[in-house]
Amino acid sequence: MIVRKVIDPYIAYLEEKRNHLMARRESKLEILREGGERALLHSRHDITRIDFALLRIDKKQYGLCPDCGCEIEEARLTSVPETVFCASCQSDRDKKNKHFRH
């Protein structure tokens, strides 16, 4: 019974995130279909990132950083729900990418 108390809220959380991501995905697709200046702020890459987040929800891995295994900060998931990495690992990746570009 203890496990259910932990799992049920997590499943509800994932469903809430799934619904939010699906709405976000549809909104971005609509913007891309319409074209114009607003479409310049969005890309197909945004859709790919959302699809990957949805896949992580299906695998019950959403909200966990694949690099360090820690939970991704709730504020980060709220502002960018399709994020993959925690802030620390993303920062490390950005530094490495910047190093390789120069």
N, C-alpha and C positions, 0 to 999 in steps of 0.2 A: 504494500500500500504506500510506503514511503516513496518508492520509485515513481509511482503514478502521480504523486503530489509534485514531483519535480518535472516529469515529462509532460504532463498535461498543459501546464502554463507555457512550456517551451514550444509545444506544438501550436498552441494558440498564438504565440509570438511569431512563429514562422508563417502561419497563415496570414496574420496581419501584414507582415513584411511582404509576402507574396502578392497580396492584393494591392499594396502600395506600389510595388515594382511593376505589376501588370498595368496599372493605371499610368505610371510614369512612362512605360514602354509605349503604350498606345498614344500618349500625348506626343512623345518624340517622333513616332512614326507619322502622325498627322502633320506635324510641323515640317518634316522632311518631304512629305507628299505635296504640301502646299507650296514649298519652295520660298523664294524671296529672301529678304534680309534675315528674318528670324531663323531660317534654315541654316544660315552660315554659322550660327552659334551651336548647332547640333551636328552630329555625324552618325554614320552607320556604326562607328566604333562604340558610341554610347549604347546602341541597341545590343551590340555584342556583349558589352559589359553587363547589361541588365540580364540578358539571357544566361550569362555565366552565373550571376547571382541567383537566378531562379534554379539553375541546376544545383548549386550549392545548397539551396533550401531543400530540394528533393533528396539530396544525399545527407541531410542533417548536419552540414558543415558550415552553414551560413553563420556569420558572426565570429568565426574562428580564423585567425591568421594562419595561412598554410606555411609560412616561414618559421614562426616561433611557437605556434600552437596556442597562443594566448587569445583571450576574447578581444575582439575589436571594440574600441570604446563606443559606448552607446551614442554619444554626441556625434561621433564620426559617422556611424551608421544612419543616424537621423538626417544629417546634412547631405551625405552621399551614400544612399542605401546600397548602391551597387559596388561600393568599395570592396577590395579583396584583402588588403593588408592593414594591420594596425598602424598607427601613426609612426611608431618607431621604425618598423620594418620598411614602410613606404619611404621614410626619410633616408634610410640606408640605401634603398634601391635608387632613389633620385640622385644621391651623391655618386653612386657607382656609374649611373647613366651619364651624369654630367662629366665625370672623369673620362669616360670612353669617347665622348663627343669632342674632347679637346686634344 
